[in-house]
Amino acid sequence: MSSKSVKRISECFIKSLHDLSPEAKQPFHFTPFELPCLNISYSQKGLLFAKPPPSESQDFSITAYLDDLRRSLSATLDHFYPLAGRLVTKKEENPASYVIYLDPENSPGVKFIYATVDATISDILQPADVPVVVRSFFDLNNAISHDGHTLPLLSIQVTELVDGIFIGGSINHMVADGTSFWHFMGAWSEIFKSKEQSRCSISRPPVLKRWILDGSDPIINLPYTHHDQFIDRLEVPPFIERFFHFSSASVSKLKAKANSEYNTTKISSLQAVIALLWRSVTRIRRLPDDSQTSCRLMISNRRRLNPPLSDDYFGNPISMVRGTATVGELMANGLGWAAFRLHEAVINYTDTSVKESVKSWIENPFIIKLSKMIDRNFIHVGSSPRFDMYGCEFGLGKAVAARSGWLNKGDGKITMYPGREGGGSMDVEICFASSQTMMDLECDEEFIDALKIER
């Protein structure tokens, strides 16, 4: 697969089907959840579909299919119109102010790319490691969120394989988290499948009203005069990626084991699986027993806030929590102990915690610098098996696989997906800096006991 290369055939920009209302043309202001993410890379997720079988292929036209995708995307942007905008920085000298916001209007729109590659679905899914060519199924491969001033906030790339089609989205992480991205994809798929695309109705319109902490100003003034004062582009060393599948049965077994070991019923399936990964990865890294290790989890604050935000709230209202332990503690105390550490980290991050964190940031704003967060002793878990990825069909039936690009990854990054068969199954993508570490994971007894590794 290393010799395969993606060829871009065409690109254009897509705007909303109808003109924006006066209300929709107003500046879209960011919250304290989102502004710290100016250095975070774009999020890249996509779906691999099989082309119609030979008996039906005579009715399939890639030209017509692309036209339908563009038309339905335009209709979807009537609802998700911020995605067609650009970022703007407004600076004032007297009084001094530095405000970054989203302008929904003055932009060419969402980028739409059509590309081809001389590869098959099996070329993508058969190798043990994710082929490097998958990274070329996504646009904006070096972009950070601040680049949304000059780059599109969303770029869709449709890559035609010999026997398949990959639809990949690269989205600005200040504008949307995983919940919002898959909400958008589900709405786009819904409109695509509708026979009346021009009507633009969807079952779950996004909630675009901004959440504001009581008593705070919706327009946030950052303590800078130029973006060079906070921009931090991280050069990530090479890494490899591999997928592992946890069946419904293996997930249920892990959950039962974790709860039994800790004499509780509170540990979730996801917490049990992540605890296994935390223990196994830490073990194969052969770190000293007295060194500290952490498992970082990205969590949504929508239901954590009181009153809660709608699941349809569009934005990036996420936080990072972590379970921490010494290596010796993690290895000596078993799966249940590790899983309960994660459970506590999640449940203890309450409405009060969220609002105190937001208040603290407002009083002392900062932009996250990833170069200062590198730590070989941690694992970082993103995405979620609860996202309805396989509900997005785009007229091709259920996707055969979900994949992601190479941004926001590195040694110890773990990305969670739902298993294609549903039922609580999970797919886990693990990144390591070396193939030897990946081989060590596949030899870890606790890990291989939890799942059958298929090649």
N, C-alpha and C positions, 0 to 999 in steps of 0.2 A: 504493500500500500504506500510505501514511502515515495514511489515514483508517480503516484496519482496526483494530479493537480486540478484545482477547480478553475474553470474558465468563466469569467463574467461575460454574459451576453448583452445585458441591457440594465439600465437603472433609470428610475424616475422618482418624482416626489408626489405623494398623495396628500391631499387636503380633505377636510370634511366635506361631505356631499352638499350640505346647505351652508349658507352664510351664517357666521356666528351672530348670536343675539348680542345686543349692547352689554348685557350682564356678562356674557362669556368672553367679551373682549377685555375685561378688566384684568389687571395684574393678578397673577396667581402666586400668593406669598407662601414661602416655606416655613415650616415649624422647627422648633428645636430638635425634633427627631431627625430632620432631613439636612439641615445646614451643616452639621458636623461631617457629612458624607461627601463633601466636595472633592476629596482625594480618592474616594472609592471608585473602582473601575465599574464600567457598565456591567449589568447582569446579562448573561447569555444563556438562553434556554430554547430548546426546540424539539420537534417531533419528527420521527422518521416513519413515513407511510409507504406501503406497497402500492405500486400502480395497479390499476384494474387488471384482472387476469386476462390471458390472451383471448378468451371467448368474448370479452367485453371491450378489449383494447381498441377495436375499430371505432368505438363510439367515444374514445377519449382523445381529446386534442389538447396538447399543452398550451397552445395559444389561447384557446377558449377558456381553459382552466385558469391561466394567469389573469385574463380579463375579469373573470368572476372574482378572483381573489382581490384584485385592485378595486373593483366596484364595491364589494362587500366591506373592504377595509375603509374605503371612503365613508360608507354609511355608518360604520362602527365609530369613526372619529367624530360623528355628530354627538356622540355620547362622551367619548374619551378625548375631547378636543385639546386638553393640555398636552397630549402626546405629540401634537403637530406643531407645538410652539418652540421657542428657544429661550435660553436663559439671558438675562440682562443684569448688568451691574450699574447701579445708579449711585454716583458719588457727588457729594456736596462738600464745600469747604467751610461755609459759615451758616449754620453750625455744622461741624464735621459729621458726615454720615457715609456709610458704605453699605448699601442694601442690594442683595441679590434676589431676584424674583423671576418668575416665568411669564413671558409675554406670549399669550396664546395666538396672537394675530400675525405679527411680522416675521414670518418664517415660510420657507418653501414647502414645509410639511414633513410627513414621515417618508423616509427613504424606502424604496422598494426595489430590490435587486433580483434579477433572474440569472442563474448560473447553471453550469453543467459540469459533470465529472464522470469520467469513464470508470465507474466503480459500481458494484452491486451491493444490495443489502447485506449479503453474507460477508462481503469485504469489510463492512463496517462492524458487524456484530460477531463474526467468527473469531478474530484475533483475541488473544488473552487480554492485551492492553488496548485501550481506546486508540485507534489509529490517529496519527497526527493530522491527517487530512480533515478530520472532523472539525478542527479549529478553523478551517477555511470555509466552513458552512455558516460562519457568522461574520458580520461586518463590525467595524469599529474595534478592531482587536488591540488597540493601544490606548483607548480612550478612557479618561477619568470623568467623573461627573461634571467638573468645572468646564470641560470641553464642550458642554452643551450650549455654551455661548455661541459657538461657531459650527458645531456638528448637530445633526438631528438628535432629538431626545429618544427617538425610536427608529431603528432600522430593521426592516424585514428582508431576509434573504431566502429565496426559494431556489433550492439546488436540485436539479433533476439528475437522478442516477439512472443507470441502465434499466433498473426494474423498480425504482422507487422515487419518492419525492421527500425532501427534507425541508421543513418550514422552520426557520430559526429567527429568533428575535433578540436583538441587542438593545437593552433599554437602560436609560439613565437611572442610576440607583437613588438619586435624590427624588425622582418623580414617582417611583413605584418600587414596592417590595415584591416578594414572590406572590403574596396573596393578590395584590393588585394586577400583577402581570398575568397570572392565570385567569383572573376575572376578565381582563381584557380579551385574552385569547378565547375564552369560552363564549364571550359575547360576539366576537368576530365569527367564530364557527357557527353560532346560532343564526346570525344574519346571512352567512354564506349559504346555509342549508335552506333558508327561507325562500319561498317562491316570489316574494314581494320585497326584494332587498331595498327598494327605494323608500319603503315605509319606515325602515330603521327602528322598529320597535324591538325591545329586548326584555327578557324576563327579569333581569337584575340591573337596572341602571346604576351607574356609579354614584356614590355620595361625594360630591366635590367640595362641599363646605369645609373649610379648614377648622381643625381642632385648635382651640386657644386656651391656654392656662388662665383660669380666672384671675382677673386683675392685671394681666400682661398685655403688652402692645402687640397686635398682629403683625406689625412691620418691625423686623428685627434689624438693628444697626450693628454690624460687625466691627470689631476693633482693628480695622486695617485701612490702609490707604492704597494698596496695590496687591494684586493676587500673588506676586512673587513672595510675599510675606508668609503665605500659608501653603502654597502648592508644593506637593511632595510626591514625585512620581517614583514608584517602587519598581526596581528591576528584579524580577523573580527568576531565580536559577531554574534550569531545566528540571522537569519532573515527568513522571509517568502516571497514567490513570488506569484503574481497573474496576470493573463492576463485579459485585457479589450479590447473589439473590437469596433473600430470606423468605422461604415459603410461609404461608399462613400458619402451618403446623409448627415450624421452627420458631416463629415469633411468639406464638401462644406458649410454647414450651419455655422460652426464655422468660416471658412475663411471669409464668407460674413459678419458675425456679427463683427468680429475684424476690417475689413477694413471699414465698415460703421461707427463704433464707433469712429475711428480715422480719418475719412474722407480721406482715401487713398486707393490705389489699390496695394500697394507694399507688403503687408503682405502675406506670403505664407501659404499654407495649413499646412505645418509642424510647422511653427512658431505659428500659431493659436492654434494647438493642444497642443504644448508644453507650451504655455502661460496659457492655461486652467489648465494643470497639475501643473504648478508652483503656480498658485493662489490657487488651491484646496488643494494641499499638505501643503502649507504655512498656510492656514486657519485652517486646522485640527490640525496642530502642536501647535496652540494657543500661538504663540510667542508674546512678547511685541511689541506694535506698533512702538516703536523707535529703535528696533533691525534691523540690516541689513540682508537681504536675497539675495541669488544669485542663478541663474540658469546657470549651466555650460554646454556648448555644445562642443562636439568634431566635428571639421570641417576639411575637406580635403583641402589641399593647392594646389592641382593639377591645378585647373582652376584659382586659386587666383594669382598664379605667372605669371609674364610677362617676356618672353613668357611662355604660360601655358605648363604644363606637359601633356602628354597623359593620358587619362583615364585608359590606360593599363599600366601606370608606376607602377612597382612592388616595394613595400616598405611600409613605414609607414609615409608618409609626412603629418602628421596631427598636428593641434594646438587646444588649448582650448580657447574659448572665453566665456564671461559671460555677462548676463544681471543682473544688481544689482538695488536694491531699498530698502527702509525701508518697513517693514511689513505694516505700515499704508498707505504708498503710493500705494503699490501693491493692497491692499484691496479696497482703495477708488477710484481708477482711471479706473477700468474696464478691460475687456479682450483686447480691442484694444490697450490700453496704454501699457499693459504688452507685448503684441505681438510685438508692434513697438520697445520696448526696445530691444527685442531679434533681430529684424530685423536690428536695428542700430549696434548692437554688431557684427553681421555677415558681413554687407556690409562695415563697417569701418575697418575691418581687411583686408587690401589691400596688393598688392604686396610690397609696401613700408613697411607696418607693418611686413610682414613675413620676409623680408630681414633684417630689423632692429633687429628683435628678434633673427634671426640666427647669425647675426654679434655680438650681445651682448653675446650670449651663447659661441661663439668661443673665445671671449676675456676673458670670465669667465665661463668655463665649470662647470656644476654641474649635479648630478644625482637626479632625483625626489625622495623624501622620502614621501611615502603616509601617514605615521604616523603623519606628520606635516600638512597634508591637511584636517584632519577630522574636520568637522564643521556641527553641527546639523541643521544649518539654510540654508543649500543649498540643491538643487537637482542636480543630475549629469545625463546628457542624453547622451547615446551612441548608436551605430549602426544607421541604417537608413531604412525607409520604401522604399527607392529608390533602395536598393540592390535587384538584381534579384534572390532571394532565390528560388522561386518556378519554376524558369526555369531549375533548376538542378534536373533531373528526374531519372537518373541511371537505365533506363529500367523498372521502376515500375510505370510510370505515375507521375502525379503531387503529391507532398507530401501532406499529410493531415495536417501537422503542422510543424512549425519551433520552436526549443527550444534552450536554452543555458545552459551552466554549471553554477557553483556557483562562479567561480573566478571573480575578479574585481566587486564584488557586495557588497551591504550593505544597511543600512537605507538611503532611498532617491535616490537609483540608479534606473534609468528608461531606459529600452532598447526598441528601436523602431524596428518594423518589418512591412513589407508589409502585408496587409490583403490577405488571400488566394484567394478571389474572384477578386482581382485586382481593377481596376477602381478608384484608389486613396484611397482605404480603408486602414486602419492601425490597427495593433495589438500593444498593449503597455503592456510591462511587468513592473510591479512596485514592488519594494522591500521595506519592512518595518521591523523594529526590533520587532514589536509586532502585534498580531492579532487585538488588540483594535484599533490601528491606521488604519489598513485595513478596519475595520468595520466603522470607522469614515469617511473614504473616500467614502464608499458606501452610506453613509447618507448625503454627502455633496450635497446641492441642485444644485449648479452650475454644478457639475460633473455629477450627474444623469440626469440632463436636457439635457446634451450633448450627452448622449448615453443610450441605453437600456441595462442594465447589465443582461446578460443571465447566468443562472446557469446550 
